[in-house]
């Protein structure tokens, strides 16, 4: 079954070249986890994203998630196309 979130990475990337990091939130509630780790990792890989676990309560993974996003290979700079209103890549 295709969920709305399955379309998000493709939809976002149709607008601009971006890097995506999926944050598995509430890492401190492992026993109540709704998504299996294998499924989360497989999904992230299928959309070309990194996957990181985070917990604001435990202050875990937050900095690492932002560092991962910031250090992923930067895509080409996208700027508005002045003629057609689309995106041109420089």
N, C-alpha and C positions, 0 to 999 in steps of 0.2 A: 504494500500500500504506500503510495506516494503522499508524504505529509507536506504541509506548507513549508516547513523548514528545509525540506529537501530541495526546494527551488531557490532559496535565499542566496546561496553562494553563486549559482549561475546567474541569477538576476543581478546581484551586486556587481559581478565581474563583467556583465554586459554594459554597465555604465562606466566602469573604470577598472584599470588593472590594480588590484588590491591584494594584500596578504590577509589571511584569515586565521585567527586562533580561536578555537572553541574552548570555553572555560566550563569545566564540570564543577558547578558551584556546590556549596555545602558539603565539602569533602569530609567534614567532621561527623556527618550523619551517614556513614558508610552502610550501616545495617538497614537504613531506610532508602537506600539508593534505588531509583526507579529504572535506571539504564545500566545494563551490565558493562563492565569496563571494556570487554572485547568488542561489544557493539559500538561503544563510543569511539574507540580507537579505529575501528573499521570504517565508521562513518566519516571521521575526520580525514582518514587517508583517501576515501573515495571522492572527497571534494577538494583535495589538495590543501588541507588545513592542518595546523598543529593542534594538539589536544593537551590541555593542562588542567589539573585539578586545583581548585581554589577553596579556601575557607576564610571568610572575613572574621568569623568568630575566633579562629586559631591563628589568624594572620599568616596563613600558609598559601604559597603559590601566587600571591598577588603581584609582588614585584617581579617574580620570574615570568609571569604571563606577559607583563608589559615589556620586559626585556626581550622575550621571545618574539613578540610582535615587532618591536623596534629593530631587531637584528635580522629578521628574515630578509631574504634578498629583496631589495627595493625594486618595485616595478618601474617601468618608464613613467616619467612625469606626464600626467594627463592634464590637458588644458582645454578650455572651451574652444570649439571651432568657431571662429568669428563669422564665417559665411553661413553655415547650415545649422548652427546651434548644437551640433553634436560634440563628440570628444575627438580631439586629435592628439596623437602621441608624439612627443618630441624625443 
